[in-house]
Amino acid sequence: MTSPPLTTTLWRPTGPEELELVRELDWRSWPPRLPEQPVFYPVLNKDHAIRIARDWNVQHDGAGFVTRFEVDTEFLSRYPVRQAGGETMLELRVPAEELDEFNAHVVGRIEVVGEFR
């Protein structure tokens, strides 16, 4: 019997349109990127996701949501952690063409854990 993979918790600030697409995908994967979105950016801590959802998504989309999800840790090792500003503003950069493979390594469901309007 094999044990489940070790997972890493990731966070993603989203607007209402992306969240609706996640809902349509049964909360199990992220929708394909738009042509002007060559990279998918999950973040490594909740506070960073909250800041983006509250300060950026609300201003641009009228609402911002913080999501939490688990991804196979071994798979994630291919993406170096990047600092996107302050010390705790850490993210991964997943090229759009790798998003299907990334989604295949999401473990469980994507959950909404915060909402701002």
N, C-alpha and C positions, 0 to 999 in steps of 0.2 A: 504494500500500500504506500503510495507516494503522499508526502505531506504537501499542503498547499504552499504556493510560493510566498516568500517573504515579500511584504509590500511596503511601499512608501506612500505616505499621505501627501497629496498635492491639492492645491487650491486654485480656483479659477474665478476671477471676477467676470461676470457676463451681463450683457444687456438683455432686454426682454425678447428680442428677435432670436438671438442665439439660444436662449433658454427654451423657447418654444420648439426649436429644432431638436434640442437635447430631449425634450419631452416626447417628441415624435419618434425618437430613436430609443424609446423605452428606458431612458435614463442610463443607458449602457455605453454610449459613445458620443464623441464630439462630431459635429457636422463638418463637411469639407470646408476648407478655407475659400473665401472669395478670391477672385483674381488679384485684388489689391492687398491680400493678406497672405504673403508667402511663408509666414511662420506662425505656429501655434505656441502661445506662451503660457504654460501653467506656472504657478509660483509655489515657493516652498514654505510660505508661512501665511497664516490666516490674517495677521495684521496688514500685511502688504496687500492681500486680496481685498480686505475691507476698504483700505484707502483708495484703491482704484475704483471699486464698485461705487463707493460713496462720492468721491470727488470727481471722477471722470464719467462713469456710466450714467449717473443721474443727470449730469449737465448735458450730455450728448444724446441720451436715450430716454430721459424721463424717469428711469428706474435703473437700479443696479442690484445685482444678486451675487452672493458669494456662494460658490459651490465647493464641495469637498469630495475627493475620490481617491481610490487606491490604485496603484500601478505596480506591477511586478518589479521589484527593486533591481534584480539582475538585468532586466531589459533596459531600465533607466540609466544604467551605468554608461551607455553609449553617448549620453547627452551631458556635457560638462555643465556644472552649475555656473551661472553668470550673475554678476552683481549689476543691478539695474538702478543704480543710484546709491542710497544709503546702505549701511552695513547689513541690515536685515531685508533689503529688497532683492531677494534672490529668486531667480527664475531659470527655467529650462527653455531652450529654443528648439522646437521640433519642426523641421522643414515640412511644408504642406504636403509634399509628396510622400512623406512617411507617416502621415496621420492615420491611415488605415491600419498600419502595423502597430502604431502606438495604441489605437483603440482596441486592438486584439489583446493587448496586455493590461487593459483596465480590468480590475478585479472587483466584482460586485457592481453596485449602482452609484451613479453620480447623485449627490444629495445637495439640496439647497439648505444652507445653514445661516444665511443672513439676507436681509432685504432692505433696500434704501429707496426712498422716493422723494 
